[in-house]
Amino acid sequence: MSGQGRKVLVLHGPNLNLTGFREPELYGKKPLSEIDADIEQTAGELGYEVRILQSNHEGVLIDTIQEHRKWAEAIIINPGALTHYSFALRDALVSVRLPIIEVHLSNVSAREEFRHLSVIAPICVGTIAGFGSRSYLLALHALKDTEVGAL
């Protein structure tokens, strides 16, 4: 995925709209609007076009994935709590047959036991967690620095 003009869909799941306010010791103090601006800046520097969406509704995320299946060349997703149980979201991601990177702001493996299971991770080329808002930027660099786009 090293070519110019590659298209990446970035999705934020439930409650991520409260980033910067909700449990800042876990999720950071940066609001989602600033995280999105950082994503857009880094994507631009790497030669990517991004479309970004946050939704608290599983169906909206699924509809967005399906609607962008011919536009996007990769997906970066922070599924939030849907990570642990949403087989519908997993099925939508599988159905579009694109490289997917799962991201999390916090280190979910160091948190409550129920957060240790991801139904999304097995269908992803990788997971980046625990680096706060930089998790998204690391995912963009992973697309650029690896052969993820060729999978």
Buried (B, 14 or more C-beta within 10 A) or exposed (E): BBEEEBBBBBBBBBBBBBBBEEEEEEBBEBBBEBBBEBBBEBBEEBEBBBBBBBBBEBEEBBBBBEEBBEEBBBBBBBBBEBBBBBEEBBEBBEEBEBBBBBBBBBEBEEBEEEBEEBBBBEEBBBBBBBBBBBBBBBBBBBBBEBEBBEE
